[in-house]
């Protein structure tokens, strides 16, 4: 019964958010509560949720103050030069912008922290997407693909967990999987390029009067890097009147035929698009840059708890950039929608994790999956584990899978001559899919910063991450990293 309820609960949750019958926050609260009561939790369901919520308070604090800090840095113009630089290099070709997003996200993912990756990628590129009218869902999709694929790095967490759970060296797990990692990244870049081409074609149809794809950055600028006079020629349509889409002096406001994002509904998006916003602090640029570099160094060094790092950073940034108490309060209010969205989702996720663990659904589902594997499939346990890791790490935490499920699977596999290292390597191939789970705080931060609905993100990203996971598993088998008994 627990197995049926567990899978039914997850299925109902996914259907409701992907069909937009409920918001993710409401689905995370209502669905587990109903199924938890059916599972016999009774009045104890409250304690289950509270126990799960205790472990999420620091995450909620981290995300809250990270949003305040980076939202403030966008407001004061810290990232404006970076946006202009990116646009000069990539032009206004959506295909190049989306491909650049994948490369940037993959590079930043080298630090092993998903939240940092999504914060920096979104801060740098969301203004670009909004200015060029590219759908922000594409940004979250590509960033999620890149970060999920890079999550098998030894310092990312899952690989170390798999090695620890099976008592083997972490290098024995990761090094043979490098070809799989490379193959996964190639697929990420391919998906990114195709998504960019789709956006290019869509924008040519929806705004043909301004959306040609120029050959060079000069053509995009209308023949001048300063946004002055020029023809603004492009392959198709060009930019009438020499108006540069980027903004700047003498900007002509171009009529839009389709609104991808309600720019006035998001404080971050609105300020990012306005080159004349009152919150700009050009004289404090170098101070803000130094402060941000310091925050990033402390963040990567991991010498101080991350929530406190962003608390102090946000406090200093507010005090220096907005000395007046009234302005400080206005800045906090400006970013309140993003803060409420992400923190409420983190807290609501505690209901799902609390019910799954407290009622015993996770343990029952894991045991059932192990039991239903036929004896004849024993020699293929590593492959089966790789396939199971895709859905199982999506619906449960990495700790639950690697320390609870993987040892049982590995013990069973040993009877068929499948080594622990093979099992560990196979188990990490599901990480691209895992990173899209609503139980992962970093992905909640990503969709909140980009003002994207989680259901829309899942529609675009889930099947692509499943393909990447299967490719990584297949390459692991071809190279012998994942063997058959």
Protein Blocks (a to p, Z undefined) as FASTA:
>chain_A
ZZmmmmmmmmmmmmmmmnomacfklmmmmmmmmmmmmnonmmmlmmmmmmmmmmmmmmmm
mmmmmmmmmmmmmmnommmmmmmmmmmmnomafklmmmmmmmmmmmmmmnopaklmmmmm
mmmmmmmmmmnopafklmmmmmmmmmmmmmmpfklommmmmmmmnopafklmmmmmmmmm
mmmmmmmmmmmmmmmmmmmmmmmmmmmmlmccdfbfklmnnopanlpacehiafehpagh
hiafkbpehiacdddfbdfbdfklpmklmmmmmmkbfkbcfklmmmmmmmmmmmmmmmmn
opacfklmmmmmmmmmmmmmmmbfklmmmmmmmmmmmmmmmmmmmmmmmmmmmmmmmnom
mmmmmmmmmmmpcfklmmmmmmmmmmmmmmmmmmpcfklmmmmmmmmmmmmmmmnopafk
lmmmmmmmmmmmmmmpcklmklmmmmmmnopafklmmmmmmmmmmmmmmmmmmmmmmnom
accZZ
